[in-house]
Every structure is written in C-alpha cells, then in structure tokens.
Amino acid sequence: MPLTSISAVYDGKEIHPLEPVPVTSPYFVVITFLSPASDNERIDRDRRFWESFGAWRDTRTTEEILADLHTGLSKSEPPSL
C-alpha cells in the first residue's frame, strides 16, 4: 500500500481519526502535529481543508485506475467532487 494520510485529532490522551482508516491490520505510522485544535470550529475547518484535496472520488484502487488508464478503459463520465 502506498503512503496514505488521514486527518485526526489528538485530545491529549488518544488520537481520533476524522475519516475512515483505510487499513485493518497493524501498520507503522508517523504522527505529525500540525496545529492546536482549540475548538470544534478549527477542527471542522481543518477537516474540510484536507477533504478538499484530490481530483475525484473513486471506489477503484490506485492500481485498478492505472491499469484502466493504460488500457484506455477509464471512466468516461465526469468525476464526482
């Protein structure tokens, strides 16, 4: 699996993901503290900022998308944002 990042909030004791965790087995992780989360507004703003990255949402894996692009079978409908 390629390097994957998700947003989370640390409450001083535990880390709480703000989006689904894409793995179910044990993984090594790197935790980077970006900014203090002093209120819910800041948490929501940060979540919306990170969710805005990416060009589209797709249910296929990266490998499936690349295979489709190489064979000319990529989806013809516009991406959903």
C-alpha positions as CSV (number, residue, x, y, z in Angstrom):
1,M,0.0,0.0,0.0
2,P,1.4,3.4,-0.9
3,L,1.9,6.1,1.8
4,T,-1.6,7.2,2.9
5,S,-2.6,10.1,5.2
6,I,-5.8,10.8,7.1
7,S,-6.8,13.7,9.4
8,A,-7.1,13.1,13.1
9,V,-7.4,15.0,16.4
10,Y,-5.3,14.2,19.5
11,D,-7.2,15.1,22.7
12,G,-4.2,14.8,25.0
13,K,-4.7,11.1,25.6
14,E,-6.0,9.4,22.4
15,I,-5.9,10.0,18.6
16,H,-9.3,10.2,17.0
17,P,-9.5,9.8,13.2
18,L,-11.7,12.3,11.4
19,E,-12.2,10.0,8.4
20,P,-12.2,6.2,7.8
21,V,-8.9,4.4,8.5
22,P,-8.0,2.6,5.2
23,V,-6.4,-0.4,6.8
24,T,-7.4,-3.1,9.3
25,S,-4.1,-4.8,10.0
26,P,-1.3,-3.5,12.2
27,Y,0.8,-0.7,10.5
28,F,3.6,1.5,11.4
29,V,2.5,5.1,11.4
30,V,4.1,8.6,11.6
31,I,2.2,11.1,13.7
32,T,2.7,14.8,12.8
33,F,1.2,17.5,15.0
34,L,0.1,20.3,12.7
35,S,-1.7,22.9,14.8
36,P,-3.6,23.2,18.2
37,A,-7.2,22.2,18.0
38,S,-8.7,24.6,20.5
39,D,-12.3,24.4,19.4
40,N,-14.7,22.5,17.2
41,E,-14.7,25.2,14.5
42,R,-11.0,24.8,13.9
43,I,-11.4,21.0,13.8
44,D,-14.2,21.3,11.2
45,R,-12.2,23.9,9.1
46,D,-9.1,21.7,9.1
47,R,-11.2,18.6,8.2
48,R,-12.8,20.5,5.3
49,F,-9.4,21.7,4.1
50,W,-7.9,18.2,4.0
51,E,-11.0,16.7,2.4
52,S,-10.7,19.2,-0.5
53,F,-7.6,17.5,-1.8
54,G,-7.8,15.1,-4.7
55,A,-9.4,15.4,-8.1
56,W,-12.1,12.8,-7.7
57,R,-13.6,10.1,-5.6
58,D,-13.4,6.6,-6.9
59,T,-14.0,3.1,-5.5
60,R,-11.2,1.6,-7.5
61,T,-7.7,1.1,-6.1
62,T,-4.8,3.1,-7.5
63,E,-3.6,0.0,-9.3
64,E,-7.0,-0.5,-11.0
65,I,-7.2,3.1,-12.1
66,L,-3.7,3.0,-13.6
67,A,-4.5,-0.3,-15.3
68,D,-7.7,1.3,-16.8
69,L,-5.8,4.3,-18.0
70,H,-3.1,2.2,-19.6
71,T,-5.7,0.1,-21.5
72,G,-8.0,3.1,-22.4
73,L,-10.8,1.9,-20.2
74,S,-11.0,4.8,-17.8
75,K,-14.5,6.1,-16.9
76,S,-16.0,8.4,-19.5
77,E,-18.3,10.2,-17.1
78,P,-17.0,13.3,-15.3
79,P,-15.6,12.8,-11.8
80,S,-17.7,13.5,-8.7
81,L,-16.3,16.0,-6.4
